[in-house]
Amino acid sequence: MDFVRSIGRWALAGLVINCIIGSGIFGIPSELIRRLGQASPLAMIAAGLAMATIMACYAEVASQFSAPGGSYLYVRTAFGRFAGLQIGWFDLLSGLGGAAASANLFVAYVAVMFPQVGHGFDRVAVLTGLIAVPLAANYRGARAGANVSSVLTVAKLAPLGILIALGLWRFGHAGQIIHPAEITAPGWKPWLEALLLVSFAYEGFEDAVVPAGEMKDPRRSVPFAIGTGLVVCMAAYTLLQFIAAATLGTRTTDQALAEVAAMLLGPGGQTFIAIAVMLSAYGYISAAILNAPRLASAFAENGDGPEWLGKLHPRFHTPALAIVIYAALLWVLAMTGTFLWALAIAVGASTIYYAAVCASLIRLRRMRPNADALRIPLGPVWAAAGIAFSLLLLTQVNAREGLLMLVTAAIAAANWWWAKRNARCVMDVARELTAGR
């Protein structure tokens, strides 16, 4: 039984945007102003261009695959089962932690308006409903899940677009060329910190390519979606930062966009931002429930997980059991708060699989020189730049996060041992059956 290919290029582009734009953008402008002042919009552009090296590598590598799995599948094909499982576990656990964090963030902002939601039965009810809607949509099919994701993408972009439009109307005529002294004054260290900080805001696009088995013409739609997502997000981020810098000047605050909204919209600005944060958080959850279970299903399909995990629903042709298990784990982590350990490794984990996929580009070009796939100009150069940038990001991992990454690597190694042993048992049974004949 095969997946139903129902995700078109525009739905996939919406999924990429949904995976990138999360709640982080509501906190980053404050940090950039604190470090760089009026030059802060340039950091949004610089980080986007730096992440473009990694996104370009993903676009080429992903265009060679039409099966689900994303980074796990690419690295497994290029470097074998052990490397693939390492990447798969980092990808799976970091995404699960991020979704659980977004669920708690959603509830926290609802509780600002309705305090009773912050605890007890009301909190349980809100978290359950929050996860149940995208669960039901994705259980019935990727098209339904992608449609929910597309609606939430529009919903999360709408308040940001309103903020940008009002800000440009008020401050657009006052735009000034940034003086070179404003760029050099902070020094190289604040610029490096800012670049790394903003780079994390561009992460998440890789999750959108996991359900490749349910995409229409993934070889063309994936590069289109990644490129479109980068352009849209870079434009939105840069304009938001410009408006924040124009509104606040060099004054620092922990809630830059909230203050911008209050100035542009009046007393209702705080509520406006709260709704925007909730939409962004919910959009991320919806995208995670669409993407991550397909990764678990890919484990099963490649013999790296139990067969029942990848079994497709007879009517909806979806990895229904994997979707339910993932949603249940997400609910438990969101309820208990134990998602923090997975969230802590998200930053370090992403740098690992970014570097691995960039390296896969070089390896796959040698393995498949005549592949019918996208070939970016100077591909190995882009890959080398992506690896270098990923290693630079990895230097920001602290000791605690490094320890948690080692735990994840150990789990992946145990999974590899199980898969290898299981494969050997299957081969032994096959030999016995052949000998019996």
C-alpha distance (Angstrom), angle and dihedral (degrees) to the residues before:
residue distance angle dihedral
M1 . . .
D2 3.81 . .
F3 3.78 133.9 .
V4 3.80 117.8 -99.6
R5 3.81 110.6 -114.5
S6 3.79 101.1 -136.3
I7 3.83 106.4 136.4
G8 3.80 111.4 100.3
R9 3.79 127.1 -160.2
W10 3.81 95.8 -96.8
A11 3.80 92.6 47.1
L12 3.80 87.9 49.7
A13 3.81 91.2 49.0
G14 3.81 88.3 52.7
L15 3.79 89.1 50.0
V16 3.81 91.2 52.4
I17 3.81 91.2 50.9
N18 3.80 90.3 45.8
C19 3.82 90.7 52.5
I20 3.82 93.5 48.3
I21 3.79 103.2 42.3
G22 3.77 107.5 65.8
S23 3.76 136.7 143.6
G24 3.81 92.1 -68.9
I25 3.78 93.3 82.7
F26 3.81 89.1 67.4
G27 3.81 91.5 63.0
I28 3.80 102.9 33.8
P29 3.85 99.0 72.2
S30 3.81 90.4 62.5
E31 3.79 92.6 52.3
L32 3.80 93.1 47.1
I33 3.80 93.2 51.2
R34 3.80 89.3 48.8
R35 3.81 90.9 54.8
L36 3.80 105.2 31.7
G37 3.80 109.3 15.9
Q38 3.79 115.1 -161.7
A39 3.82 91.9 -2.2
S40 3.81 91.2 63.5
P41 3.86 96.9 102.6
L42 3.80 88.0 65.1
A43 3.81 89.4 62.6
M44 3.82 89.8 61.2
I45 3.80 90.2 54.7
A46 3.81 95.0 43.1
A47 3.81 93.5 49.7
G48 3.80 91.4 47.0
L49 3.80 90.8 52.9
A50 3.81 90.7 47.3
M51 3.81 91.6 50.5
A52 3.80 88.3 47.9
T53 3.82 88.3 73.1
I54 3.80 89.8 60.7
M55 3.81 94.2 39.8
A56 3.81 90.9 52.2
C57 3.81 90.2 53.7
Y58 3.80 90.3 49.9
A59 3.80 90.7 49.8
E60 3.82 92.1 55.0
V61 3.79 96.8 41.5
A62 3.82 94.5 44.0
S63 3.80 91.6 50.8
Q64 3.83 88.2 68.1
F65 3.81 94.7 60.6
S66 3.78 134.2 66.9
A67 3.82 97.5 173.4
P68 3.83 125.3 88.4
G69 3.80 121.4 -99.7
G70 3.80 108.6 84.1
S71 3.81 115.7 -162.0
Y72 3.81 91.9 2.4
L73 3.81 92.7 56.8
Y74 3.80 94.6 44.3
V75 3.80 94.9 50.9
R76 3.81 93.0 41.2
T77 3.80 90.4 54.2
A78 3.80 92.8 46.6
F79 3.81 101.8 39.4
G80 3.80 108.1 13.7
R81 3.80 140.8 -104.1
F82 3.81 99.0 -54.3
A83 3.82 94.8 54.0
G84 3.80 91.5 41.4
L85 3.80 93.5 54.2
Q86 3.79 91.8 48.1
I87 3.80 89.9 54.9
G88 3.80 92.7 42.0
W89 3.81 94.1 54.8
F90 3.80 93.7 46.3
D91 3.80 89.3 50.1
L92 3.80 94.5 45.7
L93 3.80 98.9 46.3
S94 3.78 96.8 42.0
G95 3.80 90.5 50.8
L96 3.79 91.6 48.4
G97 3.79 91.6 51.2
G98 3.79 92.3 47.8
A99 3.80 92.2 51.3
A100 3.81 91.8 48.6
A101 3.79 90.2 49.4
S102 3.80 90.3 50.9
A103 3.80 90.3 51.0
N104 3.79 91.3 54.5
L105 3.80 90.9 45.1
F106 3.81 89.7 53.6
V107 3.80 91.9 51.9
A108 3.81 91.6 46.1
Y109 3.82 91.8 56.6
V110 3.81 92.7 44.5
A111 3.80 86.9 52.7
V112 3.81 89.9 57.1
M113 3.81 88.2 66.0
F114 3.82 97.3 29.6
P115 3.84 108.7 28.2
Q116 3.80 94.7 -170.3
V117 3.82 89.6 68.3
G118 3.80 90.8 68.0
H119 3.80 95.0 77.0
G120 3.78 147.0 14.4
F121 3.79 126.4 14.0
D122 3.81 93.9 -18.8
R123 3.80 90.7 59.2
V124 3.81 90.8 49.4
A125 3.80 91.1 48.9
V126 3.81 94.3 49.9
L127 3.82 93.3 47.0
T128 3.80 90.9 47.6
G129 3.79 93.5 50.4
L130 3.79 91.1 43.3
I131 3.80 91.8 59.0
A132 3.81 98.1 32.6
V133 3.82 96.9 65.0
P134 3.85 97.9 57.2
L135 3.82 88.5 37.5
A136 3.80 91.4 58.0
A137 3.81 92.3 44.1
N138 3.80 94.4 50.7
Y139 3.80 93.4 41.8
R140 3.80 88.7 61.9
G141 3.78 95.1 47.7
A142 3.79 147.5 -49.9
R143 3.80 90.8 -100.9
A144 3.80 91.4 59.7
G145 3.81 90.6 45.1
A146 3.80 91.9 47.8
N147 3.80 90.7 48.3
V148 3.80 90.7 53.4
S149 3.81 88.8 48.0
S150 3.82 91.4 49.4
V151 3.81 92.3 50.4
L152 3.80 90.6 49.6
T153 3.81 90.7 46.9
V154 3.80 90.1 56.7
A155 3.80 90.0 43.2
K156 3.81 93.5 52.4
L157 3.82 93.5 43.9
A158 3.81 93.3 48.9
P159 3.84 97.6 70.0
L160 3.79 90.8 41.6
G161 3.80 89.0 49.9
I162 3.81 91.2 50.0
L163 3.79 90.2 50.6
I164 3.81 91.3 48.8
A165 3.81 93.4 47.2
L166 3.81 93.7 49.3
G167 3.79 91.2 44.6
L168 3.80 93.8 50.7
W169 3.80 90.9 46.5
R170 3.80 89.8 53.7
F171 3.80 101.9 35.1
G172 3.81 105.3 18.1
H173 3.79 94.1 93.7
A174 3.80 90.0 51.8
G175 3.81 95.0 57.6
Q176 3.78 112.6 134.8
I177 3.77 134.4 -169.9
I178 3.79 109.7 -101.4
H179 3.79 109.4 -112.9
P180 3.83 115.5 -125.2
A181 3.80 89.0 -123.3
E182 3.83 89.9 62.4
I183 3.79 89.0 55.1
T184 3.81 97.4 48.1
A185 3.80 98.6 36.0
P186 3.84 97.8 79.6
G187 3.81 92.6 54.6
W188 3.80 129.2 -132.5
K189 3.82 98.4 -70.4
P190 3.85 96.7 61.3
W191 3.78 88.6 46.3
L192 3.81 91.5 52.3
E193 3.81 91.3 47.3
A194 3.80 90.5 48.7
L195 3.81 92.4 48.0
L196 3.78 92.0 51.9
L197 3.80 92.5 44.6
V198 3.79 94.0 52.5
S199 3.80 92.7 43.3
F200 3.78 88.7 65.7
A201 3.82 88.6 57.0
Y202 3.81 89.0 60.6
E203 3.80 93.5 53.4
G204 3.79 124.0 104.9
F205 3.81 100.2 62.4
E206 3.81 89.3 106.2
D207 3.81 90.8 65.5
A208 3.80 91.0 61.9
V209 3.82 93.1 64.4
V210 3.84 94.7 55.9
P211 3.86 96.6 89.5
A212 3.83 92.7 57.6
G213 3.80 90.1 139.1
E214 3.80 89.3 69.1
M215 3.81 98.1 44.6
K216 3.76 125.9 104.2
D217 3.81 108.8 -120.9
P218 3.84 96.3 -17.2
R219 3.81 92.3 -171.9
R220 3.79 89.8 69.4
S221 3.78 103.3 23.1
V222 3.84 96.4 53.7
P223 3.85 96.8 57.2
F224 3.82 89.6 43.7
A225 3.80 92.9 49.8
I226 3.82 95.0 46.4
G227 3.81 92.3 48.0
T228 3.80 93.1 46.1
G229 3.79 91.9 47.0
L230 3.80 92.7 51.3
V231 3.82 93.5 49.7
V232 3.82 93.9 47.2
C233 3.81 94.5 45.8
M234 3.80 94.4 44.6
A235 3.81 90.8 51.1
A236 3.82 93.2 47.2
Y237 3.81 93.9 45.8
T238 3.80 94.5 47.0
L239 3.81 94.5 47.7
L240 3.80 92.3 46.8
Q241 3.79 90.4 51.2
F242 3.80 91.8 48.0
I243 3.80 91.1 52.2
A244 3.82 92.2 46.6
A245 3.81 91.6 50.0
A246 3.81 91.7 45.9
T247 3.80 91.5 49.8
L248 3.79 99.7 43.4
G249 3.78 102.4 27.1
T250 3.80 107.6 -163.8
R251 3.82 93.6 -27.9
T252 3.80 112.0 122.4
T253 3.79 124.6 -137.6
D254 3.79 136.4 161.1
Q255 3.82 92.8 -129.6
A256 3.77 106.3 43.7
L257 3.82 98.4 158.8
A258 3.80 91.8 43.6
E259 3.81 89.8 56.3
V260 3.80 90.8 45.1
A261 3.80 90.0 52.0
A262 3.80 91.5 48.1
M263 3.81 90.4 52.2
L264 3.81 94.5 46.6
L265 3.82 99.4 37.3
G266 3.77 104.3 25.2
P267 3.83 126.0 -132.1
G268 3.81 92.0 -16.2
G269 3.80 91.3 62.8
Q270 3.80 94.0 93.3
T271 3.81 91.6 54.0
F272 3.80 89.6 45.7
I273 3.81 91.2 56.5
A274 3.81 91.8 44.7
I275 3.81 89.8 56.1
A276 3.80 90.7 46.9
V277 3.82 91.1 52.4
M278 3.81 91.3 49.4
L279 3.80 91.8 50.2
S280 3.79 91.1 49.3
A281 3.80 91.9 48.7
Y282 3.79 92.9 47.4
G283 3.78 91.4 47.0
Y284 3.80 90.0 55.4
I285 3.81 91.7 49.9
S286 3.81 91.3 50.2
A287 3.80 91.7 50.7
A288 3.82 92.1 46.6
I289 3.82 92.9 53.6
L290 3.80 89.0 50.3
N291 3.81 95.5 48.2
A292 3.80 112.4 31.2
P293 3.84 100.0 55.6
R294 3.80 88.4 56.4
L295 3.80 87.5 59.0
A296 3.82 91.0 54.5
S297 3.80 88.2 47.6
A298 3.81 89.4 52.5
F299 3.82 88.8 54.9
A300 3.81 89.2 58.2
E301 3.78 93.8 43.8
N302 3.81 91.2 55.6
G303 3.79 95.5 45.0
D304 3.80 93.2 -105.3
G305 3.80 94.2 112.3
P306 3.82 138.0 27.9
E307 3.80 114.7 -67.5
W308 3.80 94.0 -123.1
L309 3.81 89.7 63.1
G310 3.79 91.3 65.9
K311 3.80 97.9 41.0
L312 3.80 112.0 129.6
H313 3.80 123.9 -134.8
P314 3.84 108.4 -103.7
R315 3.80 92.9 -132.1
F316 3.82 106.6 29.2
H317 3.84 98.2 33.0
T318 3.79 91.8 -137.4
P319 3.83 130.1 128.3
A320 3.80 86.4 -105.2
L321 3.80 98.3 170.1
A322 3.82 92.7 48.3
I323 3.82 89.2 50.0
V324 3.81 92.7 51.1
I325 3.82 93.0 46.2
Y326 3.80 92.1 48.5
A327 3.80 92.5 48.2
A328 3.82 90.3 48.2
L329 3.81 91.8 51.4
L330 3.78 89.7 47.1
W331 3.81 90.4 51.7
V332 3.81 92.6 49.0
L333 3.80 93.8 48.0
A334 3.79 92.1 46.5
M335 3.80 91.1 48.7
T336 3.79 97.1 47.6
G337 3.77 100.4 34.8
T338 3.80 91.6 -130.6
F339 3.78 87.5 125.2
L340 3.81 88.4 89.9
W341 3.78 93.6 87.1
A342 3.82 91.6 53.9
L343 3.79 91.3 44.9
A344 3.80 90.3 52.4
I345 3.80 91.6 61.4
A346 3.82 94.9 46.2
V347 3.79 93.9 92.5
G348 3.79 95.7 46.7
A349 3.80 93.6 39.3
S350 3.79 93.3 55.4
T351 3.79 91.9 53.6
I352 3.81 89.9 53.3
Y353 3.78 96.2 53.7
Y354 3.80 93.2 38.7
A355 3.80 90.2 57.7
A356 3.81 91.3 43.4
V357 3.81 94.0 52.2
C358 3.81 91.3 47.3
A359 3.81 88.3 52.3
S360 3.81 88.5 48.1
L361 3.80 89.7 61.3
I362 3.80 90.4 61.9
R363 3.80 92.7 43.9
L364 3.81 95.7 46.5
R365 3.80 92.3 49.6
R366 3.80 87.4 59.9
M367 3.80 94.1 42.7
R368 3.81 95.4 43.9
P369 3.80 108.3 26.2
N370 3.81 92.5 160.3
A371 3.80 99.1 41.3
D372 3.79 116.3 147.4
A373 3.79 93.0 -121.8
L374 3.76 145.2 108.3
R375 3.81 113.5 -70.1
I376 3.79 113.9 -161.7
P377 3.82 114.8 -152.1
L378 3.82 112.9 -97.8
G379 3.79 89.7 5.6
P380 3.83 97.2 173.2
V381 3.81 89.7 51.2
W382 3.81 90.7 53.2
A383 3.80 89.0 46.9
A384 3.81 92.7 51.5
A385 3.81 90.3 49.2
G386 3.80 90.6 49.0
I387 3.80 91.9 50.4
A388 3.82 91.6 49.0
F389 3.80 91.6 49.1
S390 3.82 91.5 47.7
L391 3.80 91.1 52.0
L392 3.79 88.7 49.8
L393 3.80 89.5 54.4
L394 3.81 89.9 47.9
T395 3.80 90.7 61.3
Q396 3.82 87.7 71.4
V397 3.82 93.1 65.0
N398 3.81 111.6 110.0
A399 3.81 127.4 -145.1
R400 3.82 95.5 -94.1
E401 3.78 93.2 50.2
G402 3.81 89.6 45.6
L403 3.81 90.2 55.0
L404 3.80 91.4 50.4
M405 3.80 89.6 50.1
L406 3.82 88.8 54.3
V407 3.81 89.3 52.7
T408 3.79 89.7 52.4
A409 3.80 90.7 48.4
A410 3.82 89.4 51.9
I411 3.83 91.2 52.2
A412 3.80 89.7 50.1
A413 3.82 90.6 49.1
A414 3.83 90.0 52.1
N415 3.82 88.8 50.2
W416 3.81 89.3 51.5
W417 3.82 91.4 51.2
W418 3.83 90.5 50.2
A419 3.81 92.7 47.4
K420 3.80 92.8 47.7
R421 3.82 92.0 48.1
N422 3.81 91.2 46.7
A423 3.78 91.5 50.1
R424 3.81 90.0 51.3
C425 3.82 90.8 51.4
V426 3.79 91.1 50.8
M427 3.80 90.6 50.9
D428 3.82 90.9 49.3
V429 3.81 91.3 52.1
A430 3.80 90.2 48.6
R431 3.83 90.9 52.0
E432 3.82 91.3 49.6
L433 3.79 91.4 50.5
T434 3.80 90.9 48.4
A435 3.80 91.9 48.3
G436 3.80 90.5 48.7
R437 3.75 90.8 58.5
